Amino acid sequence: MAATLLALPAQASGPTDGLAGSDLYLNPYSTTLEAAQKLSGQARADAQLLGSIPSADWFTKGTPEEVRIAVDEVVTAAEARGEMPVLVAYNLPFRDCAQYSSGGALDTEAYTAWIDGFAAGIGDRPATVLLEPDGLGVIPHYTTLDGQVEWCQPTELDATTATSDRFEQLNYAVDAFEALEGTDVYLDGTSSAWLNVREISDRLVKAGVQNATGFFLNASNYQFTANQVAYGTWISSCIAYATEVAPGDFANCGDQYWNGGPATDWEGVTMSNYGEWSADNPDPALNTSGIDSRYALILGNVEPSTHFVIDTSRNGIGPWDHENKYGSTHEDWCNPPDRGAGARPTTTTGIPLVDAFLWIKVPGESDGQCYRGTEGPLDPERGMQDPPAGQWFVEQARELIEFASPELKPQECHVVWDAKGKGKAFAAKVTVTSPSPEWTLSYVWRDDQRINNVSRGTSTQDGVDVSITSRAPSVVVSAKGGATEPWLFWVDGKPCTSE
C-alpha cells in the first residue's frame, strides 16, 4: 500500500469543505484519453499531454438510470483517491437553442427526472457540479431587463412559459444538488464578453444562485482570466447590492459596457476584451477603477459573498481578434485560430471570491462546425471543415499546446504496452523510457484485472491502482483479466506518452 501511494500521483485524505482547497480528480479514462487511443504520432502525444491535466467530466444525455450509473462511476473513482470530481450537467430542454450543441431532455418532467438520477449517482460523496453551460446565457423567448427581446425564439416552445420553465428547471437542479451532503453546485455566469453585469446578476438570482455555491465564468470561451476575476467580482457585488442593499435594483449595477465611476469622475468607455483589465491600466478601455469605485460607493459596508470559478482551459493568450473580418457573424467563440491553453487547474487561487481555476471545456474538443456567416461546409478562417461539437480537433489541440500560457512542456517519459493473451489472462511486455535508471511505473486498471507476477521488477496493487518498480528497460506483466491497455501511465509520478 505504501509503495502504491508513493508511486501514483499523491492521494488526499478527501475533500471535506467543498471545492476550494480540494485536490482535483484526473479521470484516467477521460474523453481526451479516449481520443488519444485512435491517434498516432504528434496528435496522440498532444491528446495524452492534455489528458494528463484534470478537466471536467461532461454528462449530456441518457435516461435517469444511465446518468446515475455514469456519474457514480466517476464519483466512486474520485472518492477512492480522496479527490474532487468536477461534473458538468448539460441536458436542459432546448439547450443552446438548437445551435452547435443542440439536444437535451424533452421537457421539464424529463429533465427533473434526469437531475434526480444525476444526484443519486453522487449520493453523499464529495462532488462539484457545474450546472448547464449557456443555460442562463441563452434562454428561449427571453426579454432582458432593458426590454430587449432576445434572438432565441423557437417555435417549438410555448412562448408564454418557456422562460419560466427554464428558471423552474435550474432552481430544481440547484435544490437537488445542494440537498446532497458533499456537493457544491455552480450556475452559468456567461463571460465578460457576453451579458452585462446587471443582466446576468438578475438571471442568476432568478435561477437560485442564493441557494447554490456560486457561479462559473468563461465556460468554453477564451476571455482573459484577469477580466473574469473583475467581471465575477462585479457580479457578486451586484448580487449583494440588489439583494441586501436595494432589493431588485439591478439597474444601478455598473458593468463592462460603460466603465465610469467616482474614480474616473464618471467618465467611461466600453471595455475592450483584447487586453487584461486592472485598476491601474493606463488604457481607459482596460481600466476597472471606475466600476470598482462605483460598487464601493453603493455597497457601503456590505461585502460581496457569492463565489465563482473560472474556466482557464483555452484562455492563455486571450480571445481571437477577428478585426471585424466577418462582421457580426465572426463567431469568435467557435474554434478561433491560434489560441492557447491557460492556467492549470487549481483550487487555491489566492483570490477570496474565486474558488478555483478549472478546465471546464475539454481542451482539444471542437466547439462545432463554424461557418462564420458563410454557407459552409468549410470554416473560412481555417480552410477546413471543423469537427462537430465535442469531437476531437487535432489541429486545435496542437495550437492550444503551442500557444499555451503558461507553457505546456512535452512529457519526458514514454511507455510501450504490448499485451498478448485473451480470455481471463494475459502477459504484457512493458517498455519504459525514463530519465531515471530506476523507475516506478503507475497506472489504473479500468476493470478487475489482477497482477500475478512482474519479471525483472516488483509490483503492488491496491484495488485498481498499480505500481511497478524496476531498473530494467522493460518488464513482463502477467495478470488475470482482459488484456486492455491503460490509457494513462505515470513514471516517478509524472504522466507519460504511451503506445
Salt bridges, closest charged atoms under 4 A:
ASP46 OD2 - ARG398 NE 2.71
GLU65 OE2 - ARG68 NH2 2.75
ASP72 OD1 - ARG125 NH2 2.81
GLU79 OE1 - ARG125 NH1 3.75
GLU83 OE2 - ARG81 NE 3.70
ASP146 OD2 - ARG198 NH2 3.50
GLU150 OE2 - ARG203 NH2 2.74
GLU199 OE2 - ARG203 NE 2.83
ASP202 OD2 - LYS206 NZ 2.96
ASP255 OD2 - ARG198 NH1 2.35
ASP332 OD1 - HIS330 ND1 3.57
ASP355 OD1 - HIS307 ND1 2.69
ASP367 OD1 - ARG314 NH2 2.75
ASP367 OD1 - LYS361 NZ 3.79
ASP379 OD1 - ARG372 NE 2.89
GLU381 OE1 - LYS325 NZ 3.16
GLU399 OE1 - ARG382 NH2 2.86
ASP418 OD2 - LYS420 NZ 3.31
ASP465 OD2 - ARG81 NH1 3.20
GLU485 OE2 - ARG44 NH2 3.94
GLU499 OE2 - HIS414 NE2 2.69
